[in-house]
C-alpha cells in the first residue's frame, strides 16, 4: 500500500525519530492540476497546486501533522496558536487525534465561518479577541512560554519542515521544479517553507533546477512590500490579513535568492482571479489562495511574465471555507421563485446566453 501522509512519505527529509507518533489524516499528496484556459489565455504553462484538498482543507495540515506529532513526542499536553482560521482548524484536528488539549486565539469578526466551525467541532478551546492576528500571535507566544504549551504557529520549526514537502511534490509531479512558483503571503511561513523544500530537492539532485519564488501580499496587508509593519491590515482575503509577519526575513530571502519578487494584489484583483478560477477552470479556492493567480496576471499585464514559462500557483485553501465571501463575490445570485413550473421555465429562458 502507498504510504499515507507526509511523515511516512518524506521521513528521510524530516526530523522524526522512532518515538515520533505515526500521526496522519492522509495530508499531502495533493493534485497538481493544469489550468488549461488560463494557460492558453496568458501564453504560459500554468499549474495549480491544490492544497485545499488536504484533510482540513488547507496547506496547514502538512506542517501541523509534524508539529503536533513532535509536541506529543516531547511530552507536551497542550498546543496553542493564533490564527486567521486555517491554522486553528488544522491544529484542532491533529490535537484531537492525539488527545492533546488545543487552545486557539483568533481575531474577532474576520475569521471565515467554515474555519471557525472546524475548530469548535474538533473540540478546541476557541478564544475570540477584539484584536487582529498580529496581536493574537504576540499573546500566544507569551502564554505558550508561561504555561508550557507548545506553540504551533509557523514560528515552530516543525511547521516549516512539514510544509516544505509541498515543494517536493511539485518537483515530483512535474519532473523538476517549475520556472516560477507563485504563492500568497501572510505570516510568510509558507513561502519560506517552499523555498527550503526546493533547495533540499535541488541539493539532493532530485530537481535539476530551482524556481523563482513570486510572493503576493494583499494590498491592504502588505508589510513586506511596503517595507514596514501595517498596524491595521485589511483585505477581503482574511487568511492573509496580517501586518507584521513572523517569517518576514526568510520570505524576503526566498524572493531575493531565487531571483523572484514580492508584489501586492488588490482585493478586486483577488476576487477577479477567484471568480475566474471557478468559472473557467472549475476550481473553487478561498480568496487568499487566489492572490497567487491574481499576482501572476498582474505580472502578465506589466509584461513581466515570460512567454511559455512553466508556472505553479499554490492554491492554499478550499473555497468552502468561506461561503459568505463566495455569495458576496458573484453578480448572478440564486433566484427565488414560486413553486411553479412556468415560473421556472421563464427564469431559465431569461437567463439563456447570459
Ligand atoms: N493562504 C491561506 C488559505 C492561509 O490560511 C494562509 C495563512 C496563507 C495563505 C498565508 O500563508 O502565513 O504561511 O504566509 N494562514 C494563517 C492561519 C495565518 O492562521 O491560518 P503564510
Boltz pocket constraint, residues with backbone or C-beta under 6 A from the ligand:
constraints:
  - pocket:
      binder: B
      contacts: [[A, 58], [A, 60], [A, 82], [A, 83], [A, 84], [A, 85], [A, 86], [A, 87], [A, 88], [A, 154], [A, 184], [A, 185], [A, 186], [A, 187], [A, 188], [A, 189], [A, 190], [A, 191], [A, 239], [A, 240], [A, 286], [A, 288], [A, 289], [A, 316], [A, 317]]
      max_distance: 6.0
